[in-house]
Amino acid sequence: MRKNLIATAMIACVLAGAGLVAAGDDYKLDPVHSGVNFQIRHLDISWVPGRFNDFSGEFTVDPADPSKSSFKMTIVAESLDTNNKLRDAHLRSPEYLNTKQYPKMEFVSTSVQPMEGGYRVTGNLDFHGETRPVTFDLKGGKTAEMKGQHRIGFTTQFKVKRTDFGVAAKVPTQMLGDDVWMTISFEGIKK
């Protein structure tokens, strides 16, 4: 009887441990140590850089089975910042981002695959009233401890076409480039 109890307890411990590994680790994005930046061509002679100051996200990373990993990020469109108040007001207007009607952008992953140095992530980007698939390479995955918190970090750079999302559709691409380069770097704190 005692042997059966010990064996049952050992099996329960192994199964409980396996369940923890299979579920992956859940993280909340740390906005203090993260950034959402962009750049776009102007008149085909220079780049205008900018960023979004208000964003949040959460993700699950399962190195043992990356297909069980997931990423979600929400960006507040009104938080656009190009370091020029007049330009920012113009970009928030109905002619461009129309932040009153479309207050947020959201990305939700649908597939995560391992690749050398990180993950290839595919998901849906909901932006300016349109939802389109986006795929990017997420580099990183290194971990660190800071003030008793377990952290992990990633970086990506990818482009989206503004006209695919109906942003400034009437503005010629010679005046304002069609490709918007996004650079996102983030740390997550383990929940």
C-alpha positions in Angstrom: 0.0 0.0 0.0 2.8 2.4 1.0 4.6 1.6 -2.3 1.5 2.4 -4.3 1.1 5.8 -2.5 4.7 6.7 -3.1 4.5 5.7 -6.7 1.2 7.6 -7.2 2.7 10.7 -5.5 5.8 10.5 -7.8 3.7 10.2 -10.9 1.5 13.1 -9.8 4.6 15.3 -9.4 6.0 14.3 -12.8 2.7 15.1 -14.5 2.3 18.4 -12.7 5.8 19.4 -13.7 5.1 18.3 -17.3 2.0 20.4 -17.3 4.0 23.5 -16.3 6.5 23.0 -19.0 3.8 22.3 -21.7 2.0 25.5 -20.8 5.0 27.8 -21.3 5.7 31.0 -19.4 3.3 33.9 -19.4 4.7 37.5 -19.6 3.3 41.0 -19.4 5.0 43.6 -21.6 7.1 46.1 -19.7 6.5 49.5 -21.3 9.3 51.2 -19.5 11.9 48.9 -21.2 10.1 48.6 -24.6 9.6 50.8 -27.6 7.3 51.0 -30.7 9.0 53.1 -33.4 8.4 53.7 -37.1 9.7 55.6 -40.1 8.3 56.6 -43.5 9.7 58.3 -46.6 8.8 61.9 -47.2 9.0 63.3 -50.8 11.3 60.4 -51.5 14.2 62.4 -50.1 14.2 61.7 -46.4 12.8 59.6 -43.6 10.4 60.9 -41.0 10.8 59.0 -37.7 8.2 58.6 -35.0 7.0 56.4 -32.2 3.9 55.4 -30.2 4.2 56.2 -26.5 1.2 54.2 -25.2 1.1 50.5 -25.8 0.6 47.2 -23.9 0.9 43.5 -24.5 1.2 40.0 -23.2 2.7 36.9 -24.5 3.4 33.2 -23.8 6.7 31.6 -24.7 7.0 27.9 -24.8 10.6 26.9 -26.0 9.7 23.2 -25.8 6.8 23.7 -28.2 6.9 27.1 -29.9 3.6 26.4 -31.6 2.0 26.9 -28.1 3.6 30.4 -27.9 1.5 33.5 -28.6 1.9 37.3 -28.8 -0.5 40.1 -28.4 0.1 43.9 -28.5 -2.2 46.9 -28.5 -1.0 50.4 -29.5 -3.0 53.6 -28.7 -3.0 55.5 -32.1 -3.5 58.9 -30.3 0.0 58.4 -28.7 1.7 59.0 -32.0 4.8 61.2 -31.6 7.0 62.5 -34.4 8.5 65.3 -32.2 6.4 68.0 -34.0 3.0 68.9 -32.5 1.5 70.3 -35.7 2.5 67.3 -37.8 1.3 64.9 -35.0 -2.1 66.7 -35.0 -2.3 66.4 -38.8 -1.3 62.7 -38.7 -4.1 62.0 -36.1 -6.7 63.7 -38.3 -9.2 61.9 -40.5 -6.9 62.4 -43.5 -4.3 60.0 -42.0 -4.8 57.8 -38.9 -8.2 59.1 -37.9 -7.5 58.3 -34.3 -11.0 59.3 -33.1 -12.6 56.6 -35.3 -9.8 54.1 -35.0 -8.3 54.6 -31.5 -6.1 51.5 -31.4 -4.0 49.1 -33.4 -3.9 45.5 -32.3 -1.7 42.5 -33.3 -2.7 39.0 -32.3 -0.5 36.0 -33.4 -2.0 33.0 -35.1 1.2 31.0 -35.6 4.7 30.9 -34.0 7.5 28.8 -35.5 11.1 28.4 -34.3 13.9 29.9 -36.3 17.6 30.5 -35.7 17.9 33.2 -33.1 14.1 33.5 -32.3 10.7 32.9 -33.8 8.8 33.5 -37.0 5.5 35.0 -36.0 2.4 35.3 -38.1 -0.8 37.1 -37.0 -3.5 39.6 -37.7 -2.9 43.3 -37.5 -6.1 45.3 -37.0 -5.3 48.9 -38.0 -7.4 51.7 -39.3 -10.5 49.5 -39.7 -8.7 46.8 -41.7 -7.4 43.5 -40.6 -4.5 42.0 -42.5 -2.0 39.1 -42.0 1.5 40.1 -41.0 4.6 37.9 -40.6 7.9 39.0 -39.0 11.0 37.5 -37.5 11.2 38.0 -33.8 14.8 38.0 -32.7 16.0 37.3 -29.2 14.6 35.3 -26.3 17.4 35.9 -23.9 16.4 36.1 -20.2 17.6 38.0 -17.2 16.6 38.7 -13.6 16.1 42.2 -12.4 14.9 43.1 -8.9 13.5 39.6 -8.4 11.6 39.6 -11.7 12.3 37.1 -14.5 12.5 38.9 -17.9 12.7 38.0 -21.5 13.4 40.3 -24.5 12.7 40.4 -28.3 13.2 42.8 -31.2 11.7 42.9 -34.7 11.6 45.1 -37.7 9.1 44.7 -40.5 7.2 46.9 -43.0 3.5 47.4 -43.7 2.0 49.3 -46.6 -0.1 52.2 -45.4 -2.4 51.9 -48.4 -3.2 48.3 -47.6 -4.9 49.7 -44.5 -6.5 52.7 -46.2 -4.2 55.2 -44.4 -4.0 58.4 -46.5 -5.2 56.5 -49.5 -5.5 59.7 -51.5 -2.0 61.0 -50.7 0.4 60.0 -53.5 3.2 57.6 -52.6 5.7 60.1 -54.1 4.7 62.5 -51.4 4.4 60.0 -48.6 6.0 56.6 -48.9 3.7 53.6 -49.0 6.1 51.5 -46.8 6.0 52.1 -43.1 8.9 50.5 -41.3 8.1 49.4 -37.8 10.8 48.6 -35.2 9.5 47.0 -32.0 11.7 46.0 -29.1 10.2 44.8 -25.9 10.8 43.1 -22.6 8.3 41.0 -20.8 8.0 40.4 -17.1 7.0 36.9 -16.1 3.6 36.8 -14.5 
